[in-house]
Amino acid sequence: MAGPLRTVLGPVIRPSTYRRWAYLILGGAVLVPFVMLSTILLPPVLPPVIQSQPLFVLAISTVVVLSVMVVISFLPAVKVIEGTAARELLGDGVPEEATRPPTTWLGRWLSTGWFVLHLVAGGIVSAVTLVLPPTVAVSFSAPFTESLQVLGLPIDVPAGWAGAWVPVVGIGAVLGLIYLVVGVTAALDRLAPLLLGPTWTERLEELEQRTEQLAERNRLARELHDSVGHALSVVTIQASAAARVLERDPDFARNALVAIEESARAALEDLDHVLGLLREDGGGDRPQWTLNDLPRLLDATRMAGVDVESTVEGPLGSVPPAVSRAAYRIVQEGLTNVIRHAGRVPVTLRLAANEEQLELELANPVGARAKPVRDGGGHGLRGMRDRVNVLRGQMTAGPADGRWLVHVRIPLRTVRG
């Protein structure tokens, strides 16, 4: 017996019922100015011929009120307020996107439908709420007064026990009102994702934004891997060399410390920029290392004890900025890989630019201490390939005639900075 009773009285004792009831009453309160417009302000301005036709007045008033409601609902703030109230009072069934202003016309029309539905349903429930409880309270005295006023209309009630059914019906009507609230708000719950949630266009835009964010984060990860990884490799070799010759060759140790300082400072600049972007506070000016900065990179690598012989063919200054930046990072990562896997071995670098393409070759002997590279390459090679693929270029990397050779071709005609 307790189970059925709990099922019947559950909505009555559940706090969420009254919170949802408050949301409907809020809609009724917002509806009041529109009702005043239709009942007080509009009829006097209508022609006398129309005023004599109550049905025409009602129809015109309804059309005008709905039109005003639609116009007001198109204000972005209306959806934000409606969505916030719905999430607070109806619960988690309302999507989080309900608190954001619509960005498409379809989204505006859907939120308009919710606004109108909320006000109409709230107006009906609010009217019943205003009328029913006082009537039920008075119904307890009806068997004694033999009369009951409902909406100003007198109803005769039998005296004594013969009229005891009147308050019982009143109590049943209150329960019916509670179940009406539960039913209406449950319907709103089902409609909320459709009317207040994101449209397909907004979902697609959100997915595109997330894709762009992921792509940007991957790019930042490559930047950190290339710049900081190279700097740490140089710092490791220079610190090791300086420690070994500190007493017998202080000049070399001093130069090594200078190289460590310059490499660390460059890495810190990139790191500061990336952390600034991740904090979304602007992060200062973005470092734009290009092929014009290549001499600085090569000098730092030579100071780490790696003999680099470079050859440049063609005007590198005419290379588009996007390609120039990518080529700088590719050379940087290639030199980092040499230091990590082959040690201080001689490296040859060739850059050739013409109107059609930029060609890059980086080669070094495979030393005895060379570490094996996994199939597909490590993170460094993967990052280099990603840069090349984005620019629709081609890249090969692998052993050839006792050397490790990285060969890159990037077309220039379809690239823009």
Sequence and secondary structure as in RCSB ss.txt:
>XXXX:A:sequence
MAGPLRTVLGPVIRPSTYRRWAYLILGGAVLVPFVMLSTILLPPVLPPVIQSQPLFVLAISTVVVLSVMVVISFL
PAVKVIEGTAARELLGDGVPEEATRPPTTWLGRWLSTGWFVLHLVAGGIVSAVTLVLPPTVAVSFSAPFTESLQV
LGLPIDVPAGWAGAWVPVVGIGAVLGLIYLVVGVTAALDRLAPLLLGPTWTERLEELEQRTEQLAERNRLARELH
DSVGHALSVVTIQASAAARVLERDPDFARNALVAIEESARAALEDLDHVLGLLREDGGGDRPQWTLNDLPRLLDA
TRMAGVDVESTVEGPLGSVPPAVSRAAYRIVQEGLTNVIRHAGRVPVTLRLAANEEQLELELANPVGARAKPVRD
GGGHGLRGMRDRVNVLRGQMTAGPADGRWLVHVRIPLRTVRG
>XXXX:A:secstr
 HHHHHHHHHHHH HHHHHHHHHHHHHHHHHHHHHHIIIIISGGGS HHHHT HHHHHHHHHHHHHHHHHHHHTS
HHHHHHHHHHHHHHT TTS GGGGS   SHHHHHHHHHHHHHHHHHHHHHHHHHHHHHHHHHHHTTHHHHTEEEE
TTEEEE  SGGGGTHHHHHHHHHHHHHHHHHHHHHHHHHHHHHHHTS  HHHHHHHHHHHHHHHHHHHHHHHHHH
HHHHHHHHHHHHHHHHHHHHTTT HHHHHHHHHHHHHHHHHHHHHHHHHHHHHTTS  SS     GGGHHHHHHH
HHHTT  EEEEEES GGGS HHHHHHHHHHHHHHHHHHHHHT S  EEEEEEE SSEEEEEEEEE  TT     T
T  HHHHHHHHHHHHTT EEEEEEETTEEEEEEEEESTT   
